[in-house]
Amino acid sequence: MKIIAGNPYLRKEAGKVLIDLVPIDDFLGKFETPIMIFLENKIRENLSVFKDVFNSIFNNKEFQTFYSLKANYLPDICKIINSERIGAQIVGLPELKLALKVGFPANKIIVGGPYLPKDLIEKSIERQVKEIIVYNLNDLEHINSIAQKFDIIQDICLRVNSNKYNSKLGVILDRKSLKMLSNLINKHRNIRITTVLSHYSSQMNDFDQYEKNIQAIAENIKNLSKINVKCENINMGGGFPEATVMPKNRLENIAINIKSTIDNLGIDYKSIYFEPGRYIVGDTGLFLTKIIKVSEDRWIFLNIGNHICPKFARCSLRFYNISQINEPHKYKTSIAGIIPTDQDVLAKNYFFTENLIEEDVVLVSNIGAYTLTFSNRFPYSLPKIFLVKGNNFRQIFDPSIDHDISII
Ligand SMILES: Cc1ncc(COP(=O)(O)O)c(C=O)c1O
């Protein structure tokens, strides 16, 4: 038995490739490529590892996970995640409605982002979500007046700037904004600042990045104390790579270092929150595609492209020639997509099989996070989407019936 892409749910056994326990030919014999597949058991495993690691290291604190829905908001995926009893972090009204519909309890939903339209604030307050996340101090006034209407004191999480070079997201607590914040909270009695959030980056492989994030949180907590705001909770955002890229022992190491850095900086907090997206779903998705053209200088064209597998998603893509799975993958090959532009490049100089043959099937792994989110409306058909669990699979999206993957 050989594991493919470091993912125990993708295996080669007696020359056959299995997706969880389903032979890959069960798909290829019945459906045209491109096919998108999600692995339910891997989603559950990722969630369980994440919770176990952080629960054991932050065992004397309240630790909570909020899945960042924007990573993948397919309802069937969200239902699986909700059934594992974690919370949800959402950025807009369509996501909020979806999160409530698939059963996330309102008191486990945190809502917010750079754009807080009135209907989003209203729905969040009416449904009594756990916290509203504010990136812009001007939003506090609106939240207060709506909270007043509902006779509620709304808990607020302040998204602070992570100090990452060039980052424009989040509040910078300098003298001027601290004064403004102090005035706002003295004047408005229906808001209460409970949490500080800093999200540093995506695909954070080095502890350095987590450390800088903690430093940003510590600095901002200190600044807030100057205006007598005492935050109970810290929220470190997301940014973990795919679970196969950051195996359990490395995640444990990161978690241990996070805990000791927080302790060394003397940060006093009741609860710690994380908002992983990619870690939970990134390595749970794969494409089955085929080579539609082989051209000079070892370029191959697949029947997917940046419209459905976008660069913006920043996936750690891995490519396997399923039709020649027993052959060594050690010959540099460049891989293009089917959008009619030279910019549609999926990988350059990627180690692949020596023989490049049209119609060969290629498995692309680690496409579970942000591919659908950042996909665009280039006029090709959307792929069929399947969910595999053990030796069963079912179709969760059929483009001829469901038409679109957007949420409304
Ligand atoms: C505030 C915040 N939290 C969580 C996430 C999820 O990040 P990831 O999917 O990298 O874990 C993001 C992503 O941009 C974010 O901005």
The ligand as an SDF file (V2000), in Angstrom:
LIG
                    3D

 16 16  0  0  0  0  0  0  0  0999 V2000
   -9.7230   36.8550    9.6950 C   0  0  0  0  0  0  0  0  0  0  0  0
   -9.5220   35.5650    9.0090 C   0  0  0  0  0  0  0  0  0  0  0  0
   -9.7340   34.4370    9.7040 N   0  0  0  0  0  0  0  0  0  0  0  0
   -9.5780   33.2190    9.1200 C   0  0  0  0  0  0  0  0  0  0  0  0
   -9.1990   33.0910    7.8090 C   0  0  0  0  0  0  0  0  0  0  0  0
   -9.0440   31.7080    7.2230 C   0  0  0  0  0  0  0  0  0  0  0  0
   -7.7520   31.5120    6.7970 O   0  0  0  0  0  0  0  0  0  0  0  0
   -7.1910   30.0700    6.4000 P   0  0  0  0  0  0  0  0  0  0  0  0
   -8.1520   29.4500    5.4490 O   0  0  0  0  0  0  0  0  0  0  0  0
   -5.8730   30.3670    5.7870 O   0  0  0  0  0  0  0  0  0  0  0  0
   -7.0970   29.2630    7.6700 O   0  0  0  0  0  0  0  0  0  0  0  0
   -8.9520   34.2440    7.0410 C   0  0  0  0  0  0  0  0  0  0  0  0
   -8.5300   34.1500    5.6390 C   0  0  0  0  0  0  0  0  0  0  0  0
   -8.2410   35.0840    4.9500 O   0  0  0  0  0  0  0  0  0  0  0  0
   -9.1240   35.5260    7.6720 C   0  0  0  0  0  0  0  0  0  0  0  0
   -8.8780   36.6710    6.9890 O   0  0  0  0  0  0  0  0  0  0  0  0
  1  2  1  0
  2  3  1  0
  2 15  2  0
  3  4  2  0
  4  5  1  0
  5  6  1  0
  5 12  2  0
  6  7  1  0
  7  8  1  0
  8  9  2  0
  8 10  1  0
  8 11  1  0
 12 13  1  0
 12 15  1  0
 13 14  2  0
 15 16  1  0
M  END
$$$$
